[in-house]
């Protein structure tokens, strides 16, 4: 014990009644962190407003204001609850259920913390808010809402579970409560949780075995334990038996969509496995690796190729060959011909808009880059439409949680920067090449060893502004028909009013903003691949 321990007090009944009366008349004093409740009570002729409890704190009785935390981690102020609880070593559950003690702590020592941790909502009744958080008399308010009570009890619950569980720390429990406050309320609301073993197994399963369970699911698991306790005393069961009850409950709940918030964690369903096929290097070799079950590659249900209508002839010829090598189907989908749409100056939705990211020089000489919508319109949209039809969904129908698609994207470790989470809840993006640390060079080597002498084409639209100088130079030399087509389309965007779409200026396909047939392509040294900007991970693979 330190030389000058701080005595922990409790309000007298007279003081408690007086403060509750003040809360009904002027509750705003609990929103001012500078309020001195000692002086307030003395002004009400209650000089002896507190009495000792026999407890002593081993340091300052305080909690840092929750305003120190950003919006996403504000609840993590509970992490300090452990230190706060440990600072009063002899406190017992009986003390933590004493409303007079909790009111003294909340008003005299934790006011600033309480104001920032549980701020008064705009639509809330100030008196009700104050009575609930600072002056609760009994019941669930003690453990659920009292500033001091909840702070002490959340630490108590976390420590009990950790001491009994041995597989996690109290801080890990508090972190779980920060993200899942409903689980804390379940721990205090069900009598069965007073068993340390039950408490520990309940939290262990929620933290490790039932990831993605919904709030209602965690409540239902607590009810399962409560029902089991009604049939037999859980304290009389072995730890293993209690664990089996919780695991069985979690498995039952995680198989029902209404109890699962993260649809990717739903058990007992087969995710549709779809390989996104661009017909370039990465996706081609990934498709062949899956066909040959190389290094544990499974076979997908099917591969899907979104045809923009403007790939080089070599890509279409290669796709025809590849289709003959695979035992699983290759589905070809389309949302129109991007070349024809550019000539007409519209997008697939009929709007006057050029979807590719052309380099533009405005009439005043200023530069800008056109908005890139091509991947969304010509690849994502037709793929999503087909997948929804395959799942039997109607237009506008929400995808049920038990229908999930794993979409394989062929990004190698050279393109890890292009990895992004799916924007569709029903699609999980999977990166098999990244998972196996496979580089683009390794893909070339694997392919050449098995298909010697055969070329792998670069998959991209003929006139894609993301082409590197090497790609433009190679096209000009080895595929002059395609190169001339790109030159013609660029000329049309510059000279045919209809083909300008909504562009305000002169459009170019090369970053130099020179006519394509006049550009001297630099094929020396290193060049950043602009395809890295195509963050959907569908082009150039």
C-alpha positions, 0 to 999 in steps of 0.5 A: 500500500502506498504511503497516502492511500485514498479512502473510497467513500459512499454517499449518505442516503440524504446526499443521494436523495438530494442529488437525485432531486437536483437531477430532476431540476437541473440535470445539466450540472452533470454535463459540466466536467468542472462541477464540484458536487461537494460544494453543491451538497454543502450549498444544500446544507448537507456538509456530511455527504459521504461516509467511509467504506473501509476501502482504499485506492492505491492511487488516483481514482480516475479514468482518462476522458474517452475524448482521447480516442477516435470515433472507431476506438472510443469504446476502447476506453474500457481497456483502462477499466482493468487498471481502475479496478486493480487500483482498489484491490479489496473491492468485492462484488458486493461493493460494486453493487452498492449504489451509494458507492458507485454514485460517489465514484461516478460524480466525484471522480469519473464525471469527465470520463462519463461525459465523454464515454456516454455523452447525452444523446440529442433526443434523450431526456437529460434527467433520465440520462443522469439518473441512469448513468450517475445515480442508479439505485439498483437493478441492471442500471448498476452493471449496464449504465452506471459510469463507475458500476459498468467500468468496474463490472466490465473489468471484473467480468473480463478478469474472471473469464480470463482467470478461468479460461486461461486461453485469453487475457482480460485485455482481449476480453475487453477488446471483444466487449468494445466491439461487441457490447451486447456480449457484455450485457449477456454476461451480466444478464444471465444468472448462469454466467455467474459460473466462472467456467460457463462465463469463460467458455461462453466468451471463448466460443464467441472470441474464437469459434463463433466469429461473425455471429450476430447480436441476436446469435450471441443472445441465443447462445446465452439462452442455450446455456441458460436452458442447459442450466435449467435441466442440470446444474452446470457447475456440476459438469466438467469443463469439457462438458460445458465446452461441448454445450457451447460449441454445439450451440455455436455450430447450430447458430452459425448455420442459420442466416438470422444468427450470422452477421458476417455472411462469409462465416455462415457454416454448412454452405458451398460457396460458388467458386468462380475464376475470373478469366482475363485470358492474360498471363496470370489468369491463364496460368491460374486456370491451368494450375487449377485444371491440373490441381497444381499445389492444391489448387481446386477446380472452380465451378466455372471460369468467366470471361467478360468480353469488352469486344476490343481485345486483340485477335491474339487474345481471342485465339488464345481464349479458344485454345485455353477453353479446350484445355479446361474440363470446367466451363468457360462462360463468356459475358458481355455488356456491349462493345467498348470500341463501338460505344466510343465511336458513338460517344456513349456508354452501355447505359446510353449516356453521352460519356466516354468510359476510358481514362483518356488524357485530355488537353482542354481548349485553355491548355489545361490537362485532365484525365477522363473518368475510368468507368470501363472496368465497371461497365464492361467487366464487373457489371456483366459478370455480376449480372450473370452470377446473380442469374446463376444464383436464381436471383431476380432484378433488385432481389437481395442476395440471401446470406446462404448464397456466396461467391468466391471470385478468384482473381489472378493477381501475382505477388508483383501486383499485391498493391491491386488487392482490394476488398469486395464491394459486394457483400455476396462476393468474396475476392480470393487471390490464389496466386498471392496465397502461394507467393507466386510471381509473374516470372514463376508463372511464365516459367511454369507455363513454358515448361508445360507448353513450350513454344506457346506465347501468353498474350497480354490481356487488355483493350487495344486502345487502353490508355494504361498501356506502357510504352513497351506494350504500345511499341510491341503492338506497333511492331507485332500487331500493326492492325491493332495499333492502327485501329487504336490510332483510328479510334483516337483520331475519331475522338479528336475529330468526330463530334459524335465520338467526343462524348462529353469530353471538353477538350482533345483526347489522347490515348498516350500520356504524352498527349501526342497523337499515337502515331507520332509518339516515340515510345521509350522502351529503355529502363523501367516504367511503372505499369499504369495497370496498377491503377486498375484497382478492380483486379480484372484487367491485364491479367 
